[in-house]
């Protein structure tokens, strides 16, 4: 793991302690429908069916969605068992996490070019 992914998971835990996350496929979809969720994170090892179901709702309700980390990493970062789908219900936390996701993706590209 690189520094940015460590920071991402740390800030995800901070959002959980602040009570700004909702977890689990059904709870996140309900939150997306109600307009509360500002960002959805789906584990990279989520099933294709789960990803499609959540992605379709996010597209329809215009909520940003990103695949990042494994289910065990997402769960551990928020002090829970493995989690496949996490919704961020605070705009400030969502912006911060999106910036970190963008940096992580850029860092990954830079590392690939150096090899």
C-alpha positions in Angstrom: 0.0 0.0 0.0 1.2 3.5 -0.7 0.9 6.6 1.4 -2.2 7.9 -0.3 -4.1 4.6 0.1 -3.1 4.6 3.8 -4.5 8.1 4.1 -7.7 7.2 2.2 -8.4 4.3 4.6 -7.6 6.4 7.6 -10.0 9.1 6.5 -12.7 6.5 5.7 -12.3 5.4 9.4 -12.6 9.0 10.5 -15.8 9.4 8.5 -17.2 6.3 10.2 -16.4 7.6 13.7 -18.1 10.8 12.7 -21.2 8.9 11.8 -21.1 9.9 8.1 -21.0 6.4 6.5 -23.6 3.8 5.7 -22.5 0.3 4.8 -24.0 -2.7 3.1 -25.6 -3.0 -0.3 -29.2 -2.5 0.6 -28.6 0.4 3.1 -26.4 2.2 0.6 -28.9 1.8 -2.2 -31.7 3.2 0.1 -29.4 6.1 1.0 -28.6 6.8 -2.6 -32.3 6.8 -3.4 -33.1 9.3 -0.6 -30.4 11.7 -1.8 -28.3 11.4 1.4 -25.2 9.7 -0.1 -22.6 11.9 -1.8 -20.1 9.1 -2.8 -20.2 5.3 -3.0 -17.1 3.1 -2.6 -17.3 -0.5 -3.9 -14.6 -3.1 -3.1 -12.6 -4.1 -6.1 -13.4 -7.8 -5.3 -17.2 -7.2 -5.3 -19.2 -9.5 -7.5 -20.2 -8.3 -10.9 -23.9 -8.4 -9.9 -23.4 -6.3 -6.8 -21.3 -3.7 -8.7 -23.9 -3.5 -11.5 -26.8 -3.1 -9.1 -25.1 -0.3 -7.1 -23.6 1.3 -10.2 -27.0 1.5 -12.0 -28.5 3.3 -9.0 -25.6 5.7 -8.7 -25.8 6.6 -12.4 -29.6 7.1 -12.2 -29.3 9.3 -9.1 -26.1 11.0 -10.2 -23.9 9.9 -7.3 -20.2 9.4 -7.9 -19.0 5.7 -7.5 -15.5 4.4 -7.3 -14.1 0.9 -7.0 -11.2 0.9 -4.5 -9.6 -1.6 -2.1 -10.6 -5.1 -1.1 -13.6 -5.9 1.1 -11.3 -6.8 4.0 -9.4 -3.4 3.7 -12.6 -1.4 3.6 -14.0 -3.3 6.6 -10.9 -3.0 8.6 -10.6 0.7 7.9 -14.0 1.4 9.5 -13.6 -1.1 12.3 -16.0 -3.7 11.0 -16.0 -7.0 9.2 -15.5 -7.1 5.5 -17.6 -4.5 3.7 -18.3 -4.5 -0.1 -20.3 -1.3 -0.4 -19.8 1.9 1.6 -21.8 5.2 1.2 -20.4 8.6 2.3 -23.2 10.8 3.5 -21.2 14.0 4.1 -20.2 16.3 1.2 -16.9 17.4 2.9 -15.8 13.8 3.5 -16.9 12.8 0.0 -14.8 15.6 -1.5 -11.7 14.7 0.6 -12.0 11.0 -0.3 -12.5 11.8 -4.0 -9.3 13.9 -4.0 -7.4 11.1 -2.4 -8.8 8.6 -4.9 -7.7 10.8 -7.8 -4.2 11.1 -6.3 -4.0 7.4 -5.8 -5.0 6.7 -9.4 -2.4 9.3 -10.7 0.3 7.8 -8.4 -0.5 4.4 -9.8 -0.1 5.7 -13.4 3.2 7.3 -12.5 4.5 4.1 -10.9 3.5 2.1 -14.0 5.4 4.5 -16.3 8.6 4.3 -14.2 8.8 0.5 -14.5 
